[in-house]
Amino acid sequence: MAEPSATVPGRLALIRRPGPLLADGLVTHLKKSSVDLDLALQQWDAYAACLRSAGWETLEVPPADDCPDAVFVEDAVVVAGDLAVLTHPGAAERKPEVDGVEGVVRDLGYRVVRITDPGTLDGGDVLKVGDTAYVGLGGRTNGAGIAQLEGHLRGVGLRTQAVTVDLALHLKSAVTALPDGTVIGWDPVVDWPDAFPLYEGVPEEGGAHVVVLDEKLLLMAASAPRTAELFRGRGYDVVTVDISEFEKLEGCVTCLSVRCRG
């Protein structure tokens, strides 16, 4: 029997509350530094409130308190059209994070598929721009995972392009995209800017990360004020939120939610 089409509200964001072990989260390109859990919880609440104030409904995924990095819920699932692709994280410690997401996306009516061994895939390596899904090939996502994802996304009209990632944790640690399709990045951590038809460097590392809340509204980290002003000068409305405790763990504004458009 065919699964039902997704019945997601117009704008829904999946989020997951930080767990008590957050400070033990993995870091690969940064020096480990202390994380203030109480402050992180306050920042997470403010992030979720920002989504809601922009007209997005938020839905909490069940906690995974034994997994320090579970708050970075974007890594657990890739959504496209009526399809939800459950990932197979490249770090063994993160694989249990996916289980709690499955029931949520099934309840929302998504068709659910999985990345399986020998493939690995983190959702933070997947950047969708127009009809193309750029997928980072690096420390967390391998070629077998990209090949499986390509097969799944072909059915919802997306082509897949692998992009080398060596200088950052994930592709979306280095680049994201503006509503007009321009891919933006902080040049020192972008391995292959020519992979994108339209690419532009930004002046701050945190400025490489935008969450598109609508065609004119961007959510950014407070750590990139010059980039925020740059985008305001182009006619975008920009709202900023302090996520300093998550940035210590190589997190950014994109990885703290999965945006589902109905």
N, C-alpha and C positions, 0 to 999 in steps of 0.2 A: 504494500500500500504506500502511495506517495505521501511524503510528509507535507504538512500544510505550509503555505507561504507565510513568511514572517509577518507578524501583526504588530510591529514596533510602532509606538506613538511617533508623531512627527519628528521629535528630536529627543532622544533618550541617551543618557550617558551612564555606562556601567562604571562603578567605582568600587574600591575595596579599602576598608579602614586599615590603617597601619596596625601591625601586631606588636606585641611586647618585645619581640626580638629584632626590631627594626635596625637597631644599632649594629647588629651582626651581619648586615647585608654585604653582598659581594662588591668588591671594587677591583677593577682591572687596569684602568688608566690613571687613577688618582691615588695619592697617598691616603691611607686610612686616617680618618679624623673622628673625633667624638661626635655623636649625634644626640641631641636633646629630644627625647621621646615626647615629653609634654609639649614642647614647642612644635614638633612635627605634627602632633595631633591638632594643634590650633591651626597650623598652616593648611593641613588637609581639610579641616572644616571650612576654612576661608575659600579654598579652591572649589570645594563642592558648592558653597554658597554662590560663588561667582558664576558657575555654570547655571545654577537655577535662576539667578537674576537676569541672565541673558536668554531665558526662555527654554532652557533644557531641563527636562525631568531627570532626576538622578535615581539610580537603582543600585543598592548595595549588593555586591556579590558576597556570598557567605565568607566569613573570615578564614584565613589559613594561618593561624597563629604560630604554627611550628615552622613556617617559611618566612624568613626575615624580609625577603624581597617581594612578597605577595602584593604589597600595595601598588606595585608597578603592573597593574592589571592588564595593560595593553599587550604585554608579552605573552599572555595566555590564549588569546583568540584574535583572529583576523575576520572581520565581517565585511561582506561585499554583496550588495543586493540582498537576496533572501538566503544567502549562504553564510554559515559560521564555520570557520576552519579552526579547530582546536589545535594548538601548537604542540610541539615536542621540544621543550627548551634545551638549549645547548649545554647548560650547567645542570648537572645531575641533581643538585640541591633544589632546583626550581621546578622539576618535573611534577611534584605533587600539587603545585599551584593550579594546574589546569582542571583538576577534578571538580572543584566547586563551581567553575564557570559553566560546565557542560549543562547542568540542570537549568541554569538561568536562561541560556540561549535556546534550549529546547522549549522551555515554557513560553518564550517569546515567539515561538513558531518558526525559528530558523531551521533550514536543512543543515544538519550537522555532519561534518566529516572530520577526520583526524590526520595529522602528520604522524607517521609511524617510523620505527627503526628500518633502515639505518639513517633515516632523515632526521635532521634537527632544524628547528625554526623557532625564533623568537619574534613575537609580533612587532617589537620595536625595530626590526629590520625591514618592515614592509611600509613603503610610502606610496600611496595611491595618488596619481596625478592624471586627471582625465581618464583615458581608457588604458593607462599603463600602470602596472604595479612594479615599482622599482624595489628590488630585494637585495639587502646587503649580504654578501658572501664573506664571512669573516669568522671570528672566534665563536659565535653562538649559533650561526646558521650555516649549514653545509650545502653542497651541491645537490645531494639527494633530497633534502628538504625543499629546496627551491624547485626541483623537478616535480615533486608531488604537488606543491602549491600551484605551479603553472597548470597542471592538469585540472585542478579544482577551479581555478579562476577563469580558465578558458570558457567554462560553462556559463559564467555570468558576464561574458563579454570583455574581460580584461586580458591584455597581453602582459607578459612578465619579462622584465629585464633585470638580469643579475648585475650588481654593482659591487666592486671590491671595497671591503671595509677592513682596514688594518689600523688606522689611526684613532678610531673611536670604538666604543663598546658596541653600538648598533648604528645602522644607517641613519636612523632618526635622532641619534645623538649628535650627528654631524649636519644633517640637512632636514628641512621640512619644506612646505610649499605655501605660497600665497594663493588667494582665491583665483588670481589670473593665470595660475599655472607656473609662475616663476619659482624655481627651486632656490632657496636661500641657505647659505651655510657659512660657517666660520672657517675661512680658508685653511688654517693650520691643521684642521682635523678632517678635511675633505680629501679623500684619496683620488677621486676621479670626477672632477667637476664637468668634464666634457661628456659625461654620460647623460647629461640632461640638456634638452634643446634650449632651455632658458635657465641660466644659472647666474646668481649674483652673490658676492660675498658681503657679509655684514660685519660691523666693527666690534662686536662682542660675542663671546662664545654662547651666552644665553640667548642672544638675539637670533640664533639659528633655529629656534624652536617656537613655532606658533601653533596654536589651536584655532582653527577657523570656526568661529561660532555662527557667523553668517557671512554673506558676501562682503560686508563692510566692517565686521567686528572681529578683532583678533584678541586672543588671550595670550599673554606673554609673562615671563618671569620678571620680577622686579629687578633682577640683576643685570638687565640690559636696557638702561634708560635711553642711551643714545640711539639704539636701534628702534625703540618704541617711538621716539620723536621722528626718526626717519620715516617710519610708516605712517605716522599721523600726517606728516607733510605731504604724503601721497593720497590723502583723503580717507585713510582707514581710521576707524575708531579703535583704540587700543585700551584694553583693561589689563592691569598687571596685578600679580599676586606674588607674595614672598614664599618661595619654596626652598629656602637655603638649606634646610636639613636634608631634603631629598637630593639636592644638587651634590651634597657631600657623598652620596651613594651613586653618583652618575645618573641621577634621575632628572627628568625635565617635565615641562607642562604636558607634553603629549602622552607620556607613559603612565600618567596617573588616572587615565580614563580611557574607555573605548566608546567613541561616539557612534551611535546607531541612528541612521536617518530612515524614517519610514517612507 
